[in-house]
Amino acid sequence: MLPLSDENPTKSMPISTLFLIGSCLLCWLLVQGAGVSSDTFLGSICTFGTIPIEITGNSGVIIGTNLCQIGGYRWQTVFSSMFLHGSWLHLIGNIWFLWIFGNNVEDFMGHVRFCFFFLFAGVAATLAHVFSAPTSAIPMVGASGAISGIMGAYLLLYPRARVRTLVLLGFAITVISIPAWVFLGLWALLQLFGSAMNPIEGGGVAYMAHLGGFCAGIAVVLSSRKSIFG
């Protein structure tokens, strides 16, 4: 199930959405070397990725292969990790979801507030992952947690907006237009299922980060829609 576009026009240029997309792309190219050099790529992941055991200082049994040198508390990585990615496919997928759902949420919140919201949701998502696997030595990177927050906000703000979705039905591929609440509800259920089946590292997918960001986005809209966004 892949979203192709939403039938939800915007009133203003999504400047912040484009800025965040550009930031992720620049980090991939300049900081991570587009994944070409394994040393540069691994160095970026170990330096700027979030390693749960470094956040929690947990002295329990370390989970996962120790690819990076572990040491110290590096809380700054809860911010830096959301601008790094693990591959071209990882980057493009996140950019695609950010564009589809981000422009409308930015339209509602405003450019500056949207940037702060992105960071808040990203941090909430990262911390959800960290505290679900406090002894993990595997670095986590990606903007998907922050984007999940945007999707949570979108669910409440535009539940009836139609999302053109590519769906695989057996051996047939079709495009259908479904309400956002259906698409996002199914997506959230998939994250819950993935988390239940892979409770620690999720086979490379940080399901708890997705759920944490999604819930953070919902919480912000529920609690702040009138007082912050007007």
N, C-alpha and C positions, 0 to 999 in steps of 0.2 A: 504494500500500500504506500504509494508515493504521491505527495501533493504536487500538482503541476502549476496551479495558480489558485488565487481566490477571487471571487466575484464581489470584491469589496473595495471600491475606489477610495483614494485618499484625497485630501484637500490641499496638502502641502508637499513640497519636496522632502523625501525622507533623508535629510542631511545626516542625521546621527546614525541611522541604519547603514548608510553608505560609508560613513567614517569607520564604524565598527568592522564592516566587511573589509575595508581597506587595511585596517590595523591588523586583522588576522592574516590577510594575504601578505602584507609586508613582513610580519614576524616569521611566516613560513619561508619566505624568500631570503630575508636578510639574516635572521637569527638562526633559523634551522637549515639554511642552505638548500631549501626545497627537497630535503631528504636525499640529496645526491651523495654527500659524504657521510658515511656511517659515524665517523668520529664527531663531526659537527652536529649531526642530528642527535646522537646519544648524549653529547655534552649539553645540548640545549634542554633536552628532556630532564636530565639529572639536575641541572642548575636551576631551571625555572619551572619544572613540573612539581606538582604537589605529591609528596611522599608521606602517606598518613603517619607512619611511625615517627617521622621527624616533627610532626605537628603535636602528636599526643605524648611523645616521650615515653611510650609504653615499653616496658622491659620484658614483655611476654615473648612467646615464640614468634619469630618473624615469619610472616606469610609471603610466599612468592620468592622468585629468584632475585638475588641481590645484584641488580645490574649497576646500581649507583653506590658510591661511597656514602654511607649513612653517618650523619653527625650534626648535632646542633638543632636548634629550633628555627625553622625558616617559614615564619608566618606570611612573609611577603609573597610566597608562591601561591597562596590562595587567590591572589590577583593575577599574577603573571601566567599561571597555568591555563587560564581561560582564553589566552590569545595564541596558544601553541596547538599544534595538531600532530597526529601520528602518521598521516599519509595524505596524498593528494585527494583520495576518495573521501577521507575523513573531513578534510577542509572544505571540499566542494559541497558535500552533503550538508554541513553546518551552515555554510554561506547560503545555500538554497532555502533552507528552512528559515533562516534569519530574514531573508528578503521577503518571503511570502507572508510571514506572520509579523515581522518587525515593523514594517512601514505603517500598518494601520494602528498598532499600539503606540508608536511614536506620534502618529497623527493625533491621537487622543491625549497623550501625556504632555506632548511638547518635546522639543529637541533635547534640552539640557536634562530635564527630569528623566527622560527615557534612558540617557546614558547612565545616570545614577541607578536607575532601576535595573539595567543590564548588569552592572557591577554587583549590586545587592543580591540579585538572583543567582549570579555566578558564585558569589561567596557562600551563600546559603546552600547551593548545590554541592560545592566542594566540601563543606563541613559535614553535610549529610553523608557523603561518601567516606570521609575520614573517620567519622565516629561509627560507621557501620563496619569498618575494617581497620581498627586502630593499630594493629601490628603489621599492616601490609607495608612491604618495602618496594612495591611496584608504583612507579610514578604515574600520576593521572594528569592528562592534558586534554584540552578541547573546550570549545565554547558551548557545547551542547547543554550543559547545566543551566547556563544563563539563558540560552534560547528556550529551554524548557520552561523557564519562568515567564518568558514572553508568551509562550503557548498557553500557559495557565491564565495569564491576563486576558489573552485573546478569547479564551473559552467563555469568560464572564462578560467581556465587553461586546463581543460579536458572535453570540452562540448560533444565530440563524444565518450568518453569512455562508454562502455556498463555497465549497472547496472542490475544485476539479481534481480528481484523484485517479491515478493509474493503478488498476487493480488486476492482479493475476488470479484468474479463476480456472483452476486445473491447468489445461494447456492453452487456454485462451487469455488474451490480454485485452482489457477494455478500459475506457475512461468514463467515469461516472461523476456526477456533481452531487455532493452530499453536504448536509449542514455541518458547520464547524463543530458543533457539540458532538456529533456522531464521530467525525474523524478524530478529534482530540480525545474523546472518551475512549475510543478503541485504542488509540496510541497509549494512553495512560494504563489501560488494562494490559497491554503488551509489556509495558515496563514492570508492572506488578508481577506478571507471570515470569518475566525474565529474572527478576530479583528473587522470586521464590525458588526458581530452578537453579540459579547460580548465586547463592547468597553472599559470596565473598567478592570475587573479582569479575564474575559475570562473563567469563570468556573474552575479556578485553573490553566489555561494555560496562560502563559505570551506571548501572540501573538506578542505584540509590541516589546518585547525583541527579539523574533525570527527574526522579520523583521528588527529591528535595527542592529542586529549582521550580518544578511545576507547582508544588504546594506553596512555595514562597510567592510566586506570581499571583496565585489565587488570593493568598492572605493580604497582599498589598492592595489589591483592588477592593477586596471586601472591607478592609479597615481604613483605607485612605481615599477612596474614590471622591468623596465630597470635600474632605478637609485639605487634601493635597492637590488633587487634579481639577477641582472645581466642577 
